[in-house]
Amino acid sequence: MSQFKITYFFGGDLSISKTVEKNEKAEVIQEVKDNAGLVEFTEKDKYYRFDTKDIKLYTVEATN
């Protein structure tokens, strides 16, 4: 498995990043596309919850 960083951008200077483990980058991209509605996760002891309709852009990059 490889680690990937998903960064969600909401406009202005607001962005949130999440690290996931998947076999391929394509799996991460498909997961982001399939997440419609509310997204919830904890990253580095912080809880995040937001609506996908507020996302302006997202990026996926390998971290290892």
mmCIF file of the N, C-alpha and C atoms, coordinates in Angstrom:
data_MODEL
# 
_entry.id   MODEL 
# 
loop_
_atom_site.group_PDB 
_atom_site.id 
_atom_site.type_symbol 
_atom_site.label_atom_id 
_atom_site.label_alt_id 
_atom_site.label_comp_id 
_atom_site.label_asym_id 
_atom_site.label_entity_id 
_atom_site.label_seq_id 
_atom_site.pdbx_PDB_ins_code 
_atom_site.Cartn_x 
_atom_site.Cartn_y 
_atom_site.Cartn_z 
_atom_site.occupancy 
_atom_site.B_iso_or_equiv 
_atom_site.pdbx_formal_charge 
_atom_site.auth_seq_id 
_atom_site.auth_comp_id 
_atom_site.auth_asym_id 
_atom_site.auth_atom_id 
_atom_site.pdbx_PDB_model_num 
ATOM 1   N N  . MET A 1 1  ? 0.834   -1.182 0.000  1.00 0.00 ? 1  MET A N  1 
ATOM 2   C CA . MET A 1 1  ? 0.000   0.000  0.000  1.00 0.00 ? 1  MET A CA 1 
ATOM 3   C C  . MET A 1 1  ? 0.878   1.244  0.000  1.00 0.00 ? 1  MET A C  1 
ATOM 4   N N  . SER A 1 2  ? 0.369   2.289  -0.615 1.00 0.00 ? 2  SER A N  1 
ATOM 5   C CA . SER A 1 2  ? 1.064   3.571  -0.674 1.00 0.00 ? 2  SER A CA 1 
ATOM 6   C C  . SER A 1 2  ? 0.242   4.621  0.051  1.00 0.00 ? 2  SER A C  1 
ATOM 7   N N  . GLN A 1 3  ? 0.913   5.659  0.500  1.00 0.00 ? 3  GLN A N  1 
ATOM 8   C CA . GLN A 1 3  ? 0.217   6.762  1.147  1.00 0.00 ? 3  GLN A CA 1 
ATOM 9   C C  . GLN A 1 3  ? 0.013   7.897  0.156  1.00 0.00 ? 3  GLN A C  1 
ATOM 10  N N  . PHE A 1 4  ? -1.178  8.492  0.222  1.00 0.00 ? 4  PHE A N  1 
ATOM 11  C CA . PHE A 1 4  ? -1.530  9.618  -0.626 1.00 0.00 ? 4  PHE A CA 1 
ATOM 12  C C  . PHE A 1 4  ? -2.118  10.721 0.233  1.00 0.00 ? 4  PHE A C  1 
ATOM 13  N N  . LYS A 1 5  ? -1.880  11.944 -0.160 1.00 0.00 ? 5  LYS A N  1 
ATOM 14  C CA . LYS A 1 5  ? -2.445  13.096 0.543  1.00 0.00 ? 5  LYS A CA 1 
ATOM 15  C C  . LYS A 1 5  ? -3.516  13.716 -0.342 1.00 0.00 ? 5  LYS A C  1 
ATOM 16  N N  . ILE A 1 6  ? -4.722  13.815 0.215  1.00 0.00 ? 6  ILE A N  1 
ATOM 17  C CA . ILE A 1 6  ? -5.829  14.497 -0.455 1.00 0.00 ? 6  ILE A CA 1 
ATOM 18  C C  . ILE A 1 6  ? -5.930  15.878 0.187  1.00 0.00 ? 6  ILE A C  1 
ATOM 19  N N  . THR A 1 7  ? -5.916  16.910 -0.630 1.00 0.00 ? 7  THR A N  1 
ATOM 20  C CA . THR A 1 7  ? -6.110  18.261 -0.117 1.00 0.00 ? 7  THR A CA 1 
ATOM 21  C C  . THR A 1 7  ? -7.382  18.822 -0.728 1.00 0.00 ? 7  THR A C  1 
ATOM 22  N N  . TYR A 1 8  ? -8.291  19.246 0.134  1.00 0.00 ? 8  TYR A N  1 
ATOM 23  C CA . TYR A 1 8  ? -9.551  19.856 -0.276 1.00 0.00 ? 8  TYR A CA 1 
ATOM 24  C C  . TYR A 1 8  ? -9.396  21.367 -0.143 1.00 0.00 ? 8  TYR A C  1 
ATOM 25  N N  . PHE A 1 9  ? -9.742  22.109 -1.191 1.00 0.00 ? 9  PHE A N  1 
ATOM 26  C CA . PHE A 1 9  ? -9.670  23.574 -1.178 1.00 0.00 ? 9  PHE A CA 1 
ATOM 27  C C  . PHE A 1 9  ? -11.083 24.137 -1.220 1.00 0.00 ? 9  PHE A C  1 
ATOM 28  N N  . PHE A 1 10 ? -11.337 25.118 -0.353 1.00 0.00 ? 10 PHE A N  1 
ATOM 29  C CA . PHE A 1 10 ? -12.673 25.686 -0.217 1.00 0.00 ? 10 PHE A CA 1 
ATOM 30  C C  . PHE A 1 10 ? -12.759 27.136 -0.675 1.00 0.00 ? 10 PHE A C  1 
ATOM 31  N N  . GLY A 1 11 ? -11.705 27.685 -1.203 1.00 0.00 ? 11 GLY A N  1 
ATOM 32  C CA . GLY A 1 11 ? -11.692 29.086 -1.605 1.00 0.00 ? 11 GLY A CA 1 
ATOM 33  C C  . GLY A 1 11 ? -10.887 29.903 -0.614 1.00 0.00 ? 11 GLY A C  1 
ATOM 34  N N  . GLY A 1 12 ? -10.341 30.997 -1.085 1.00 0.00 ? 12 GLY A N  1 
ATOM 35  C CA . GLY A 1 12 ? -9.496  31.805 -0.216 1.00 0.00 ? 12 GLY A CA 1 
ATOM 36  C C  . GLY A 1 12 ? -8.287  31.000 0.216  1.00 0.00 ? 12 GLY A C  1 
ATOM 37  N N  . ASP A 1 13 ? -7.931  31.103 1.474  1.00 0.00 ? 13 ASP A N  1 
ATOM 38  C CA . ASP A 1 13 ? -6.788  30.366 2.006  1.00 0.00 ? 13 ASP A CA 1 
ATOM 39  C C  . ASP A 1 13 ? -7.194  29.119 2.785  1.00 0.00 ? 13 ASP A C  1 
ATOM 40  N N  . LEU A 1 14 ? -8.447  28.709 2.695  1.00 0.00 ? 14 LEU A N  1 
ATOM 41  C CA . LEU A 1 14 ? -8.928  27.576 3.476  1.00 0.00 ? 14 LEU A CA 1 
ATOM 42  C C  . LEU A 1 14 ? -8.738  26.262 2.723  1.00 0.00 ? 14 LEU A C  1 
ATOM 43  N N  . SER A 1 15 ? -7.991  25.353 3.330  1.00 0.00 ? 15 SER A N  1 
ATOM 44  C CA . SER A 1 15 ? -7.813  24.010 2.777  1.00 0.00 ? 15 SER A CA 1 
ATOM 45  C C  . SER A 1 15 ? -7.648  23.020 3.922  1.00 0.00 ? 15 SER A C  1 
ATOM 46  N N  . ILE A 1 16 ? -7.965  21.759 3.652  1.00 0.00 ? 16 ILE A N  1 
ATOM 47  C CA . ILE A 1 16 ? -7.848  20.680 4.626  1.00 0.00 ? 16 ILE A CA 1 
ATOM 48  C C  . ILE A 1 16 ? -7.186  19.505 3.918  1.00 0.00 ? 16 ILE A C  1 
ATOM 49  N N  . SER A 1 17 ? -6.239  18.860 4.598  1.00 0.00 ? 17 SER A N  1 
ATOM 50  C CA . SER A 1 17 ? -5.556  17.709 4.017  1.00 0.00 ? 17 SER A CA 1 
ATOM 51  C C  . SER A 1 17 ? -5.839  16.453 4.817  1.00 0.00 ? 17 SER A C  1 
ATOM 52  N N  . LYS A 1 18 ? -5.830  15.338 4.102  1.00 0.00 ? 18 LYS A N  1 
ATOM 53  C CA . LYS A 1 18 ? -6.102  14.029 4.688  1.00 0.00 ? 18 LYS A CA 1 
ATOM 54  C C  . LYS A 1 18 ? -5.145  13.025 4.051  1.00 0.00 ? 18 LYS A C  1 
ATOM 55  N N  . THR A 1 19 ? -4.579  12.134 4.848  1.00 0.00 ? 19 THR A N  1 
ATOM 56  C CA . THR A 1 19 ? -3.696  11.091 4.335  1.00 0.00 ? 19 THR A CA 1 
ATOM 57  C C  . THR A 1 19 ? -4.448  9.768  4.316  1.00 0.00 ? 19 THR A C  1 
ATOM 58  N N  . VAL A 1 20 ? -4.355  9.057  3.189  1.00 0.00 ? 20 VAL A N  1 
ATOM 59  C CA . VAL A 1 20 ? -5.011  7.757  3.046  1.00 0.00 ? 20 VAL A CA 1 
ATOM 60  C C  . VAL A 1 20 ? -4.010  6.748  2.496  1.00 0.00 ? 20 VAL A C  1 
ATOM 61  N N  . GLU A 1 21 ? -4.290  5.476  2.721  1.00 0.00 ? 21 GLU A N  1 
ATOM 62  C CA . GLU A 1 21 ? -3.467  4.401  2.171  1.00 0.00 ? 21 GLU A CA 1 
ATOM 63  C C  . GLU A 1 21 ? -4.284  3.619  1.159  1.00 0.00 ? 21 GLU A C  1 
ATOM 64  N N  . LYS A 1 22 ? -3.779  3.551  -0.048 1.00 0.00 ? 22 LYS A N  1 
ATOM 65  C CA . LYS A 1 22 ? -4.431  2.809  -1.132 1.00 0.00 ? 22 LYS A CA 1 
ATOM 66  C C  . LYS A 1 22 ? -3.338  2.187  -1.992 1.00 0.00 ? 22 LYS A C  1 
ATOM 67  N N  . ASN A 1 23 ? -3.726  1.274  -2.854 1.00 0.00 ? 23 ASN A N  1 
ATOM 68  C CA . ASN A 1 23 ? -2.764  0.638  -3.751 1.00 0.00 ? 23 ASN A CA 1 
ATOM 69  C C  . ASN A 1 23 ? -2.361  1.559  -4.898 1.00 0.00 ? 23 ASN A C  1 
ATOM 70  N N  . GLU A 1 24 ? -3.316  2.317  -5.412 1.00 0.00 ? 24 GLU A N  1 
ATOM 71  C CA . GLU A 1 24 ? -3.054  3.161  -6.574 1.00 0.00 ? 24 GLU A CA 1 
ATOM 72  C C  . GLU A 1 24 ? -3.717  4.519  -6.423 1.00 0.00 ? 24 GLU A C  1 
ATOM 73  N N  . LYS A 1 25 ? -3.148  5.501  -7.086 1.00 0.00 ? 25 LYS A N  1 
ATOM 74  C CA . LYS A 1 25 ? -3.690  6.860  -7.082 1.00 0.00 ? 25 LYS A CA 1 
ATOM 75  C C  . LYS A 1 25 ? -5.116  6.884  -7.630 1.00 0.00 ? 25 LYS A C  1 
ATOM 76  N N  . ALA A 1 26 ? -5.375  6.047  -8.630 1.00 0.00 ? 26 ALA A N  1 
ATOM 77  C CA . ALA A 1 26 ? -6.711  5.998  -9.236 1.00 0.00 ? 26 ALA A CA 1 
ATOM 78  C C  . ALA A 1 26 ? -7.782  5.622  -8.203 1.00 0.00 ? 26 ALA A C  1 
ATOM 79  N N  . GLU A 1 27 ? -7.433  4.763  -7.239 1.00 0.00 ? 27 GLU A N  1 
ATOM 80  C CA . GLU A 1 27 ? -8.382  4.390  -6.176 1.00 0.00 ? 27 GLU A CA 1 
ATOM 81  C C  . GLU A 1 27 ? -8.726  5.591  -5.302 1.00 0.00 ? 27 GLU A C  1 
ATOM 82  N N  . VAL A 1 28 ? -7.732  6.417  -5.019 1.00 0.00 ? 28 VAL A N  1 
ATOM 83  C CA . VAL A 1 28 ? -7.957  7.611  -4.194 1.00 0.00 ? 28 VAL A CA 1 
ATOM 84  C C  . VAL A 1 28 ? -8.868  8.585  -4.933 1.00 0.00 ? 28 VAL A C  1 
ATOM 85  N N  . ILE A 1 29 ? -8.582  8.806  -6.196 1.00 0.00 ? 29 ILE A N  1 
ATOM 86  C CA . ILE A 1 29 ? -9.391  9.726  -7.000 1.00 0.00 ? 29 ILE A CA 1 
ATOM 87  C C  . ILE A 1 29 ? -10.835 9.236  -7.063 1.00 0.00 ? 29 ILE A C  1 
ATOM 88  N N  . GLN A 1 30 ? -11.032 7.942  -7.267 1.00 0.00 ? 30 GLN A N  1 
ATOM 89  C CA . GLN A 1 30 ? -12.393 7.405  -7.327 1.00 0.00 ? 30 GLN A CA 1 
ATOM 90  C C  . GLN A 1 30 ? -13.104 7.562  -5.995 1.00 0.00 ? 30 GLN A C  1 
ATOM 91  N N  . GLU A 1 31 ? -12.391 7.365  -4.895 1.00 0.00 ? 31 GLU A N  1 
ATOM 92  C CA . GLU A 1 31 ? -12.992 7.544  -3.568 1.00 0.00 ? 31 GLU A CA 1 
ATOM 93  C C  . GLU A 1 31 ? -13.467 8.977  -3.370 1.00 0.00 ? 31 GLU A C  1 
ATOM 94  N N  . VAL A 1 32 ? -12.659 9.939  -3.799 1.00 0.00 ? 32 VAL A N  1 
ATOM 95  C CA . VAL A 1 32 ? -13.045 11.351 -3.674 1.00 0.00 ? 32 VAL A CA 1 
ATOM 96  C C  . VAL A 1 32 ? -14.279 11.631 -4.527 1.00 0.00 ? 32 VAL A C  1 
ATOM 97  N N  . LYS A 1 33 ? -14.307 11.089 -5.725 1.00 0.00 ? 33 LYS A N  1 
ATOM 98  C CA . LYS A 1 33 ? -15.459 11.288 -6.607 1.00 0.00 ? 33 LYS A CA 1 
ATOM 99  C C  . LYS A 1 33 ? -16.729 10.664 -6.033 1.00 0.00 ? 33 LYS A C  1 
ATOM 100 N N  . ASP A 1 34 ? -16.585 9.519  -5.375 1.00 0.00 ? 34 ASP A N  1 
ATOM 101 C CA . ASP A 1 34 ? -17.741 8.806  -4.826 1.00 0.00 ? 34 ASP A CA 1 
ATOM 102 C C  . ASP A 1 34 ? -18.293 9.443  -3.553 1.00 0.00 ? 34 ASP A C  1 
ATOM 103 N N  . ASN A 1 35 ? -17.497 10.260 -2.883 1.00 0.00 ? 35 ASN A N  1 
ATOM 104 C CA . ASN A 1 35 ? -17.933 10.907 -1.642 1.00 0.00 ? 35 ASN A CA 1 
ATOM 105 C C  . ASN A 1 35 ? -18.804 12.117 -1.968 1.00 0.00 ? 35 ASN A C  1 
ATOM 106 N N  . ALA A 1 36 ? -20.093 11.904 -1.961 1.00 0.00 ? 36 ALA A N  1 
ATOM 107 C CA . ALA A 1 36 ? -21.029 13.004 -2.189 1.00 0.00 ? 36 ALA A CA 1 
ATOM 108 C C  . ALA A 1 36 ? -21.753 13.276 -0.878 1.00 0.00 ? 36 ALA A C  1 
ATOM 109 N N  . GLY A 1 37 ? -21.938 14.544 -0.573 1.00 0.00 ? 37 GLY A N  1 
ATOM 110 C CA . GLY A 1 37 ? -22.598 14.892 0.677  1.00 0.00 ? 37 GLY A CA 1 
ATOM 111 C C  . GLY A 1 37 ? -21.594 15.261 1.738  1.00 0.00 ? 37 GLY A C  1 
ATOM 112 N N  . LEU A 1 38 ? -21.769 14.738 2.926  1.00 0.00 ? 38 LEU A N  1 
ATOM 113 C CA . LEU A 1 38 ? -20.892 15.082 4.038  1.00 0.00 ? 38 LEU A CA 1 
ATOM 114 C C  . LEU A 1 38 ? -19.660 14.186 4.075  1.00 0.00 ? 38 LEU A C  1 
ATOM 115 N N  . VAL A 1 39 ? -18.523 14.789 4.354  1.00 0.00 ? 39 VAL A N  1 
ATOM 116 C CA . VAL A 1 39 ? -17.269 14.068 4.548  1.00 0.00 ? 39 VAL A CA 1 
ATOM 117 C C  . VAL A 1 39 ? -16.858 14.269 6.001  1.00 0.00 ? 39 VAL A C  1 
ATOM 118 N N  . GLU A 1 40 ? -16.493 13.182 6.663  1.00 0.00 ? 40 GLU A N  1 
ATOM 119 C CA . GLU A 1 40 ? -16.043 13.250 8.048  1.00 0.00 ? 40 GLU A CA 1 
ATOM 120 C C  . GLU A 1 40 ? -14.779 12.426 8.192  1.00 0.00 ? 40 GLU A C  1 
ATOM 121 N N  . PHE A 1 41 ? -13.780 12.964 8.890  1.00 0.00 ? 41 PHE A N  1 
ATOM 122 C CA . PHE A 1 41 ? -12.578 12.208 9.187  1.00 0.00 ? 41 PHE A CA 1 
ATOM 123 C C  . PHE A 1 41 ? -11.794 12.896 10.293 1.00 0.00 ? 41 PHE A C  1 
ATOM 124 N N  . THR A 1 42 ? -10.880 12.143 10.894 1.00 0.00 ? 42 THR A N  1 
ATOM 125 C CA . THR A 1 42 ? -9.976  12.670 11.908 1.00 0.00 ? 42 THR A CA 1 
ATOM 126 C C  . THR A 1 42 ? -8.559  12.565 11.372 1.00 0.00 ? 42 THR A C  1 
ATOM 127 N N  . GLU A 1 43 ? -7.827  13.645 11.473 1.00 0.00 ? 43 GLU A N  1 
ATOM 128 C CA . GLU A 1 43 ? -6.437  13.701 11.004 1.00 0.00 ? 43 GLU A CA 1 
ATOM 129 C C  . GLU A 1 43 ? -5.624  14.444 12.058 1.00 0.00 ? 43 GLU A C  1 
ATOM 130 N N  . LYS A 1 44 ? -4.600  13.776 12.587 1.00 0.00 ? 44 LYS A N  1 
ATOM 131 C CA . LYS A 1 44 ? -3.727  14.372 13.603 1.00 0.00 ? 44 LYS A CA 1 
ATOM 132 C C  . LYS A 1 44 ? -4.547  14.926 14.783 1.00 0.00 ? 44 LYS A C  1 
ATOM 133 N N  . ASP A 1 45 ? -5.451  14.101 15.288 1.00 0.00 ? 45 ASP A N  1 
ATOM 134 C CA . ASP A 1 45 ? -6.285  14.424 16.450 1.00 0.00 ? 45 ASP A CA 1 
ATOM 135 C C  . ASP A 1 45 ? -7.252  15.587 16.231 1.00 0.00 ? 45 ASP A C  1 
ATOM 136 N N  . LYS A 1 46 ? -7.508  15.955 14.996 1.00 0.00 ? 46 LYS A N  1 
ATOM 137 C CA . LYS A 1 46 ? -8.517  16.972 14.685 1.00 0.00 ? 46 LYS A CA 1 
ATOM 138 C C  . LYS A 1 46 ? -9.634  16.313 13.885 1.00 0.00 ? 46 LYS A C  1 
ATOM 139 N N  . TYR A 1 47 ? -10.866 16.625 14.266 1.00 0.00 ? 47 TYR A N  1 
ATOM 140 C CA . TYR A 1 47 ? -12.034 16.090 13.586 1.00 0.00 ? 47 TYR A CA 1 
ATOM 141 C C  . TYR A 1 47 ? -12.507 17.095 12.541 1.00 0.00 ? 47 TYR A C  1 
ATOM 142 N N  . TYR A 1 48 ? -12.788 16.594 11.332 1.00 0.00 ? 48 TYR A N  1 
ATOM 143 C CA . TYR A 1 48 ? -13.262 17.441 10.246 1.00 0.00 ? 48 TYR A CA 1 
ATOM 144 C C  . TYR A 1 48 ? -14.599 16.915 9.739  1.00 0.00 ? 48 TYR A C  1 
ATOM 145 N N  . ARG A 1 49 ? -15.481 17.850 9.403  1.00 0.00 ? 49 ARG A N  1 
ATOM 146 C CA . ARG A 1 49 ? -16.770 17.501 8.807  1.00 0.00 ? 49 ARG A CA 1 
ATOM 147 C C  . ARG A 1 49 ? -17.169 18.651 7.888  1.00 0.00 ? 49 ARG A C  1 
ATOM 148 N N  . PHE A 1 50 ? -17.413 18.330 6.629  1.00 0.00 ? 50 PHE A N  1 
ATOM 149 C CA . PHE A 1 50 ? -17.792 19.367 5.682  1.00 0.00 ? 50 PHE A CA 1 
ATOM 150 C C  . PHE A 1 50 ? -18.621 18.765 4.558  1.00 0.00 ? 50 PHE A C  1 
ATOM 151 N N  . ASP A 1 51 ? -19.281 19.628 3.834  1.00 0.00 ? 51 ASP A N  1 
ATOM 152 C CA . ASP A 1 51 ? -20.130 19.224 2.720  1.00 0.00 ? 51 ASP A CA 1 
ATOM 153 C C  . ASP A 1 51 ? -19.334 19.318 1.424  1.00 0.00 ? 51 ASP A C  1 
ATOM 154 N N  . THR A 1 52 ? -19.432 18.296 0.601  1.00 0.00 ? 52 THR A N  1 
ATOM 155 C CA . THR A 1 52 ? -18.664 18.280 -0.642 1.00 0.00 ? 52 THR A CA 1 
ATOM 156 C C  . THR A 1 52 ? -19.084 19.393 -1.603 1.00 0.00 ? 52 THR A C  1 
ATOM 157 N N  . LYS A 1 53 ? -20.270 19.935 -1.448 1.00 0.00 ? 53 LYS A N  1 
ATOM 158 C CA . LYS A 1 53 ? -20.690 21.017 -2.347 1.00 0.00 ? 53 LYS A CA 1 
ATOM 159 C C  . LYS A 1 53 ? -19.867 22.287 -2.121 1.00 0.00 ? 53 LYS A C  1 
ATOM 160 N N  . ASP A 1 54 ? -19.175 22.379 -0.975 1.00 0.00 ? 54 ASP A N  1 
ATOM 161 C CA . ASP A 1 54 ? -18.350 23.550 -0.671 1.00 0.00 ? 54 ASP A CA 1 
ATOM 162 C C  . ASP A 1 54 ? -16.921 23.445 -1.211 1.00 0.00 ? 54 ASP A C  1 
ATOM 163 N N  . ILE A 1 55 ? -16.558 22.277 -1.737 1.00 0.00 ? 55 ILE A N  1 
ATOM 164 C CA . ILE A 1 55 ? -15.208 22.077 -2.262 1.00 0.00 ? 55 ILE A CA 1 
ATOM 165 C C  . ILE A 1 55 ? -15.081 22.746 -3.629 1.00 0.00 ? 55 ILE A C  1 
ATOM 166 N N  . LYS A 1 56 ? -14.050 23.566 -3.785 1.00 0.00 ? 56 LYS A N  1 
ATOM 167 C CA . LYS A 1 56 ? -13.783 24.228 -5.063 1.00 0.00 ? 56 LYS A CA 1 
ATOM 168 C C  . LYS A 1 56 ? -12.812 23.412 -5.913 1.00 0.00 ? 56 LYS A C  1 
ATOM 169 N N  . LEU A 1 57 ? -11.889 22.704 -5.247 1.00 0.00 ? 57 LEU A N  1 
ATOM 170 C CA . LEU A 1 57 ? -10.831 21.959 -5.930 1.00 0.00 ? 57 LEU A CA 1 
ATOM 171 C C  . LEU A 1 57 ? -10.274 20.933 -4.953 1.00 0.00 ? 57 LEU A C  1 
ATOM 172 N N  . TYR A 1 58 ? -9.813  19.806 -5.477 1.00 0.00 ? 58 TYR A N  1 
ATOM 173 C CA . TYR A 1 58 ? -9.062  18.882 -4.643 1.00 0.00 ? 58 TYR A CA 1 
ATOM 174 C C  . TYR A 1 58 ? -7.851  18.393 -5.404 1.00 0.00 ? 58 TYR A C  1 
ATOM 175 N N  . THR A 1 59 ? -6.803  18.038 -4.670 1.00 0.00 ? 59 THR A N  1 
ATOM 176 C CA . THR A 1 59 ? -5.593  17.479 -5.271 1.00 0.00 ? 59 THR A CA 1 
ATOM 177 C C  . THR A 1 59 ? -5.277  16.169 -4.574 1.00 0.00 ? 59 THR A C  1 
ATOM 178 N N  . VAL A 1 60 ? -4.633  15.273 -5.318 1.00 0.00 ? 60 VAL A N  1 
ATOM 179 C CA . VAL A 1 60 ? -4.184  13.984 -4.781 1.00 0.00 ? 60 VAL A CA 1 
ATOM 180 C C  . VAL A 1 60 ? -2.713  13.843 -5.148 1.00 0.00 ? 60 VAL A C  1 
ATOM 181 N N  . GLU A 1 61 ? -1.870  13.586 -4.123 1.00 0.00 ? 61 GLU A N  1 
ATOM 182 C CA . GLU A 1 61 ? -0.446  13.404 -4.403 1.00 0.00 ? 61 GLU A CA 1 
ATOM 183 C C  . GLU A 1 61 ? 0.111   12.272 -3.552 1.00 0.00 ? 61 GLU A C  1 
ATOM 184 N N  . ALA A 1 62 ? 1.074   11.542 -4.105 1.00 0.00 ? 62 ALA A N  1 
ATOM 185 C CA . ALA A 1 62 ? 1.749   10.476 -3.378 1.00 0.00 ? 62 ALA A CA 1 
ATOM 186 C C  . ALA A 1 62 ? 2.664   11.102 -2.334 1.00 0.00 ? 62 ALA A C  1 
ATOM 187 N N  . THR A 1 63 ? 2.715   10.490 -1.149 1.00 0.00 ? 63 THR A N  1 
ATOM 188 C CA . THR A 1 63 ? 3.572   11.036 -0.089 1.00 0.00 ? 63 THR A CA 1 
ATOM 189 C C  . THR A 1 63 ? 4.778   10.160 0.190  1.00 0.00 ? 63 THR A C  1 
ATOM 190 N N  . ASN A 1 64 ? 4.859   8.978  -0.431 1.00 0.00 ? 64 ASN A N  1 
ATOM 191 C CA . ASN A 1 64 ? 6.045   8.133  -0.227 1.00 0.00 ? 64 ASN A CA 1 
ATOM 192 C C  . ASN A 1 64 ? 6.551   7.549  -1.518 1.00 0.00 ? 64 ASN A C  1 
# 
